[in-house]
Amino acid sequence: MAREIILDTETTGFDPKTGDRLVEIGCIEVVDYMPTGRSFHEYCDPLRDMPAEAEKVHGLSAAFLTGKPKFHEIADKFLEFVGDSVVVAHNASFDRSFVNFELEKCGRPPLPEERWVDTLAMAKKRFPGMYNSLDALCKRFKISLDSRDKHGALIDSHLLAEVYLELQGGKERALELTHAVAATAVSAARAGGYGARPRPLPFRSTEAERAVHADWVKSTLKDKAVWLKFDLPELAPAAE
């Protein structure tokens, strides 16, 4: 099963080399192109002003960001969430430049270019000559934009996850994967390949109810009880 991280950032501008900084980062986990529900999201204090043009895009003011964590304070949590997974972003070179600038600035390893997938490049290949912004792709794939009125890293990551699924074949692709996972599960069950649960399920019965049941099995069914096949400790023969 392929784990990938869908990522988006918001910034103060276009180029970290000229003083712009990352102010928001949002990531969601997808496995076989489907979101798992796990996410990572942080606002970051850029320690500088917020240009009016940037604030119009994402709505994040300098006053709002003041006092938020500095990037170096959330860098390790971010890297732990990403792990060794592929990172998917729209216009990935932009997000990669800011993420890696911030990582290197605080002495953390950058995420190499070969680990990134660019959905803008994928869209240009599929829809040559067309407008392929995230908004345009959402409209083309009939993905609702009602969840946001301004750009936001976590919201846009969720939208991009839907776009990424469509670029990989859409709902039919998801259905194929669902069938594949189900078939694998059936095969494993038939082969007895699951093993013990990592965390046993809790009892639905009380200790007193289990004791009454054990007495009934021992007195009535005796050695013919199918329950004995499950090695239940309360049914084990008493020690001599």
C-alpha positions in Angstrom: 0.0 0.0 0.0 1.5 3.3 -1.1 1.6 6.1 1.5 1.9 9.7 0.2 1.7 13.1 1.8 -0.4 15.8 0.1 1.1 19.2 1.0 0.4 22.9 0.6 1.9 26.0 2.0 1.1 29.7 2.4 3.8 32.3 2.4 4.6 36.0 2.5 5.6 36.0 -1.2 7.2 34.1 -4.0 10.9 33.6 -3.1 12.5 32.7 0.2 15.9 33.8 -1.1 14.6 37.4 -1.1 13.3 37.3 2.4 9.9 35.7 2.0 8.9 33.1 4.6 6.5 30.2 5.1 3.5 31.1 7.3 1.3 28.0 7.1 1.8 24.4 6.2 -0.8 21.7 5.8 -0.4 18.0 5.0 -2.8 15.1 4.8 -1.9 11.4 4.6 -3.2 9.4 1.7 -2.8 5.6 1.2 -3.4 4.3 -2.3 -4.7 7.8 -3.3 -7.4 7.8 -0.5 -7.2 10.1 2.6 -6.8 8.3 5.8 -8.0 11.1 8.1 -4.5 11.8 9.5 -3.2 15.4 9.0 -0.6 17.9 10.0 -1.2 21.6 10.2 0.6 24.6 11.7 0.8 28.3 11.4 4.2 29.8 11.7 5.4 33.3 12.8 7.5 34.6 9.9 9.1 37.3 12.1 8.4 39.9 9.5 5.6 41.9 8.0 2.8 40.5 5.7 2.6 42.1 2.3 -1.0 43.3 1.5 -1.0 41.2 -1.8 -0.2 38.0 0.1 -2.7 38.7 2.8 -5.4 39.1 0.2 -4.7 35.6 -1.0 -4.7 33.7 2.3 -6.1 36.2 4.8 -3.3 35.7 7.3 -2.2 38.9 8.9 1.0 39.7 10.7 -1.0 40.3 13.9 -2.6 36.8 13.6 0.7 35.1 13.1 2.6 36.9 15.8 3.2 34.5 18.7 2.6 31.4 16.5 5.4 28.7 16.6 8.6 29.5 14.7 9.2 26.9 11.9 12.2 25.4 13.8 9.8 24.6 16.7 7.6 22.5 14.5 10.2 21.1 12.0 10.7 17.8 13.8 7.0 17.1 14.1 6.6 17.9 10.4 9.5 15.6 9.4 8.1 12.8 11.6 4.6 13.1 9.9 6.1 13.1 6.4 8.5 10.2 7.2 10.0 8.7 4.0 6.8 9.1 2.0 6.5 10.8 -1.4 5.2 14.4 -1.1 2.6 15.6 -3.6 2.1 19.3 -4.2 0.6 21.6 -6.9 3.5 23.5 -8.5 5.8 21.5 -6.3 8.9 23.6 -7.0 7.3 26.5 -5.1 6.4 24.6 -2.0 9.6 22.6 -2.1 11.7 25.8 -2.2 10.0 27.2 0.9 9.9 23.9 2.8 13.6 23.2 2.1 14.6 26.7 2.9 13.0 26.6 6.3 14.4 23.1 7.0 17.9 24.0 6.0 17.7 27.3 8.0 17.1 25.3 11.2 19.6 22.6 10.4 17.3 19.9 9.3 17.7 17.7 6.1 15.8 19.0 3.0 13.3 16.8 1.2 15.1 15.9 -2.1 13.5 16.8 -5.4 13.0 13.1 -6.4 10.6 12.6 -3.5 8.2 15.2 -4.8 5.3 14.7 -7.3 4.0 17.8 -9.1 0.3 17.7 -9.8 0.6 20.9 -12.0 3.0 19.0 -14.3 0.6 16.1 -14.3 -2.3 18.4 -15.2 -0.4 20.1 -18.0 0.4 16.7 -19.5 -3.3 15.7 -19.4 -4.8 19.1 -20.3 -2.2 20.8 -22.5 -2.8 24.4 -23.3 -5.5 24.7 -20.6 -5.6 26.7 -17.4 -4.5 24.2 -14.7 -4.6 26.1 -11.4 -6.0 24.1 -8.4 -9.2 26.1 -8.6 -9.5 25.4 -12.4 -8.9 21.7 -11.8 -11.5 21.5 -9.0 -14.1 23.1 -11.4 -13.1 20.8 -14.2 -13.4 17.7 -12.0 -16.6 19.1 -10.3 -14.9 19.2 -6.9 -16.8 21.6 -4.6 -15.0 24.8 -3.5 -17.6 25.7 -0.9 -15.3 24.8 1.9 -13.2 27.9 1.5 -13.3 31.5 0.5 -9.5 32.1 0.7 -6.5 29.9 0.2 -5.6 27.8 3.2 -2.9 25.2 3.4 -4.9 22.4 5.0 -8.1 23.1 3.0 -6.1 23.2 -0.2 -4.4 20.0 0.7 -7.8 18.3 1.0 -8.9 19.7 -2.4 -5.6 18.7 -3.9 -6.1 15.1 -2.6 -9.3 14.9 -4.6 -7.7 16.4 -7.7 -4.8 14.0 -7.4 -7.2 11.0 -7.3 -8.9 12.3 -10.5 -5.5 12.8 -12.2 -4.7 9.1 -11.3 -7.9 7.8 -12.8 -10.6 9.1 -10.6 -13.4 7.2 -8.7 -12.9 4.2 -11.0 -9.3 4.0 -9.8 -10.5 4.2 -6.2 -13.0 1.4 -6.8 -10.3 -0.8 -8.3 -8.1 -0.2 -5.3 -11.0 -1.0 -3.0 -11.5 -4.3 -4.8 -7.8 -5.1 -4.7 -7.6 -4.4 -0.9 -10.7 -6.6 -0.3 -9.3 -9.4 -2.4 -6.0 -9.2 -0.4 -8.0 -9.3 2.8 -9.9 -12.4 1.7 -6.7 -14.2 0.6 -5.0 -13.4 3.9 -8.0 -14.6 5.9 -8.1 -17.9 4.0 -4.4 -18.4 4.5 -4.7 -17.6 8.2 -2.2 -14.8 7.6 -3.5 -12.2 9.9 -2.1 -13.4 13.2 -3.0 -12.1 16.6 -4.6 -8.7 17.0 -2.0 -6.1 18.2 -4.6 -5.0 20.9 -7.1 -7.7 21.9 -10.7 -6.7 21.8 -12.2 -6.0 25.3 -14.7 -8.5 26.8 -18.4 -7.7 26.2 -19.3 -10.0 29.2 -18.6 -9.5 32.9 -16.3 -11.8 34.8 -19.3 -13.2 36.7 -21.1 -14.0 33.4 -18.0 -15.8 32.0 -17.7 -17.9 35.2 -21.3 -19.0 34.9 -20.8 -19.9 31.2 -17.6 -21.8 32.1 -19.4 -23.9 34.7 -22.2 -24.6 32.3 -19.8 -25.8 29.6 -17.9 -28.0 32.0 -21.0 -29.6 33.6 -23.2 -29.9 30.6 -21.1 -30.1 27.4 -18.0 -31.5 29.0 -15.3 -32.6 26.5 -17.7 -32.2 23.5 -17.9 -28.4 23.8 -16.6 -26.6 20.7 -15.6 -23.8 23.0 -12.6 -25.9 24.1 -11.1 -25.4 20.6 -10.5 -21.7 21.3 -8.2 -22.3 24.3 -10.2 -20.1 26.6 -8.4 -20.0 30.0 -11.6 -20.2 32.0 -12.3 -23.5 30.4 -8.9 -25.1 31.0 -8.9 -28.2 33.1 -8.2 -27.7 36.7 -4.7 -28.5 37.9 -4.3 -31.8 39.8 
